[in-house]
Amino acid sequence: MKEKLISPINGYLMILVILVMVLVIITGISTRMPSLIIPGVVLFLFFLKGMVMVYPNGSKVMTLFGAYHGTIRKDGLFWTNPFYYRQSISLRARNFDSERVKVNDKHGNPILISVILVWKVEDTYKAAFEVDIYESFVRVQTDAAVRKLASMFSYDNFDDDQTEITLRSGVQEVNDELERELTERLAIAGITVMEARVGYLAYAPEIANAMLKRQQAEAVIAARFKIVEGAVSMVEMALKDLVDKEIVEFDPDKKASMISNLMVILCSDREATPVVNTGTLHQ
């Protein structure tokens, strides 16, 4: 089964009927006629019990002696069968920020992760009868989806040349996979996932220091690589200009010495201290 809509009676019309019952009761009391008082009170309570109010973006699920009869989605004041059992289900969009849970990524590294989920009820029948408590169902299934997501991806690449999607670098792909997983899990409860994304991501405290050192080492290596690459280009350009302009002629030993000195100066992390040679280049 799925949700079906019902059209209840306008509640404002029934207010007039209730007022008529009040007049009947007052008349019976004033004339001391029990034949008017007793039926008037019974009908007053009967009509009053059937009044139901639905707020905007709200709904009322109606059941009669355990059987589902329909859902009211229109907002306003209505009158329904007084014997209906009414369950209120909000149709508003809701925001759920999960707790930070410790899980293992694809390579077994412990990480802390949480997700932000925006969802709303789409099918009130499924939300009311397919699961026990649909709010609790959302929390449990979100936790399960997060654990599955973490096991599918690694936190980060150990090599910059790798093209593998990771939790840190592939934000859009990871969020799309999380949304797809949650959509499948929550469909049984008639819930639509409007947005799902990773809200917090970090290594667990026990390995955070080690991973920080690795990231710092990678940064130093990358910086050194750029420095050496630039220094080689500058040395090559300097030697070419000196030879092309016939400023000096280099034999293999002189060229090697000049390259060594230039590379030391350009790649050093401290300023070089010049040494003035007062003799010849061969001394």
SVG drawing of the C-alpha trace seen along z (x, -y; Angstrom):
<svg xmlns="http://www.w3.org/2000/svg" viewBox="-40 -40 136 43">
<polyline fill="none" stroke="black" stroke-width="0.4" points="0.0,0.0 0.9,-3.6 -0.4,-7.0 -3.9,-8.0 -5.5,-11.4 -8.9,-12.0 -11.0,-15.1 -12.6,-15.9 -15.6,-18.1 -15.0,-21.8 -14.6,-22.4 -16.2,-25.9 -19.5,-24.4 -19.4,-21.9 -18.8,-24.8 -22.2,-26.1 -23.7,-22.6 -21.8,-22.6 -23.3,-26.0 -26.8,-24.7 -26.1,-21.8 -25.1,-24.4 -28.4,-26.3 -30.3,-23.0 -28.6,-22.2 -29.2,-25.7 -32.9,-25.5 -33.2,-22.1 -31.7,-23.4 -33.9,-26.5 -37.1,-24.5 -35.9,-21.6 -36.4,-19.1 -34.0,-16.1 -35.1,-15.0 -33.2,-17.9 -30.3,-18.0 -29.1,-14.4 -29.2,-14.1 -27.8,-17.7 -24.8,-16.8 -24.1,-13.5 -24.3,-15.2 -22.1,-18.1 -19.4,-15.8 -19.7,-13.7 -19.2,-16.7 -16.6,-18.3 -14.5,-15.1 -14.4,-15.0 -12.8,-18.4 -9.2,-18.3 -6.7,-21.1 -3.8,-20.6 -1.0,-23.2 0.9,-24.2 3.4,-21.5 1.7,-19.1 -0.5,-16.0 -2.8,-13.8 -2.8,-10.0 -6.3,-8.5 -6.9,-5.0 -10.2,-3.4 -10.0,-0.4 -6.5,0.4 -7.3,0.0 -5.6,-2.9 -8.2,-5.2 -6.1,-8.0 -4.1,-11.1 -5.1,-14.8 -2.4,-17.0 -4.4,-20.2 -3.9,-22.8 -6.9,-24.2 -9.8,-23.2 -11.7,-20.1 -14.2,-17.5 -13.7,-13.8 -15.1,-10.6 -14.8,-11.0 -13.6,-7.4 -10.6,-8.0 -7.2,-7.7 -5.1,-10.6 -1.3,-10.6 0.4,-13.8 3.4,-13.7 5.3,-16.8 6.1,-17.3 8.7,-20.0 12.3,-19.7 14.4,-18.6 18.1,-19.0 20.0,-16.2 23.7,-16.6 25.0,-13.3 27.5,-12.7 31.2,-12.2 31.8,-8.5 35.1,-6.7 35.3,-4.4 38.0,-2.7 38.7,-3.9 39.5,-1.7 43.0,-1.1 42.0,-0.5 43.0,-3.9 40.8,-5.1 39.0,-8.4 36.4,-10.7 33.5,-11.5 30.0,-13.1 27.4,-14.0 24.7,-16.6 21.4,-15.3 18.4,-17.3 15.3,-15.2 11.6,-15.2 8.7,-12.7 7.3,-12.1 4.9,-9.1 3.1,-9.3 1.8,-5.8 5.3,-4.3 6.6,-6.7 3.7,-5.7 3.4,-1.9 6.5,-0.6 8.9,-1.4 8.5,-1.8 9.7,-5.3 10.8,-7.0 13.0,-9.7 15.0,-6.9 15.1,-5.0 16.8,-8.0 19.4,-8.3 20.3,-4.6 20.4,-4.3 22.5,-7.4 25.1,-5.9 25.1,-2.7 25.6,-4.6 28.5,-6.6 30.3,-3.5 29.8,-1.9 31.0,-5.1 34.2,-5.3 35.0,-1.7 34.7,-2.4 37.2,-5.3 40.6,-6.0 41.1,-9.2 43.8,-10.5 46.3,-9.5 49.8,-8.6 51.1,-9.5 50.1,-12.7 50.2,-10.8 47.4,-8.5 44.0,-9.3 42.0,-7.4 38.9,-9.2 39.5,-9.9 37.3,-11.2 39.4,-14.4 39.9,-15.2 36.8,-13.8 34.3,-15.8 31.6,-15.9 31.9,-12.2 31.8,-11.2 28.7,-13.4 27.0,-11.9 27.7,-8.4 26.5,-9.2 23.2,-10.7 22.6,-7.7 23.2,-5.3 20.9,-7.2 18.2,-7.5 18.1,-3.7 18.1,-3.1 15.4,-5.6 13.0,-4.9 11.4,-2.1 10.2,-4.8 8.9,-7.1 11.6,-9.6 13.2,-11.8 16.8,-12.9 17.2,-16.5 20.9,-16.8 23.6,-14.7 27.2,-15.8 30.2,-15.1 30.2,-17.7 33.4,-16.7 36.4,-14.6 39.7,-14.1 42.1,-11.4 41.5,-9.8 43.6,-11.3 45.8,-8.2 47.2,-8.6 46.7,-12.3 50.3,-13.3 51.8,-10.7 49.7,-11.7 50.5,-15.3 54.2,-14.6 53.6,-12.7 51.7,-15.7 54.5,-18.1 57.1,-15.8 55.1,-15.8 54.9,-19.6 58.7,-19.9 59.4,-17.4 57.0,-19.2 58.6,-22.6 62.2,-21.2 61.1,-19.7 59.9,-23.1 63.1,-24.7 65.4,-22.2 63.3,-22.4 63.6,-26.1 67.3,-26.1 68.1,-23.7 66.3,-26.0 68.2,-29.0 71.6,-27.3 70.8,-26.1 69.8,-29.5 72.9,-31.1 75.4,-28.7 73.6,-29.2 73.8,-33.0 77.5,-32.9 78.4,-30.6 76.2,-32.4 77.6,-35.8 81.2,-34.4 81.8,-35.9 83.7,-32.9 84.7,-29.5 84.0,-26.5 85.9,-23.2 84.1,-20.3 85.8,-20.9 84.8,-24.7 81.3,-23.9 80.9,-21.3 82.3,-23.7 80.0,-26.5 76.9,-24.3 77.8,-23.0 78.2,-26.5 75.0,-27.8 73.0,-24.8 74.2,-25.2 73.4,-28.9 69.9,-28.5 68.8,-25.4 70.2,-26.4 67.7,-27.3 70.0,-30.0 71.7,-32.9 75.0,-32.0 78.3,-33.6 80.4,-34.7 84.1,-34.0 86.2,-36.4 88.9,-34.7 91.9,-37.1 93.8,-34.7 93.0,-33.0 90.1,-30.7 92.4,-27.8 93.4,-28.5"/>
</svg>
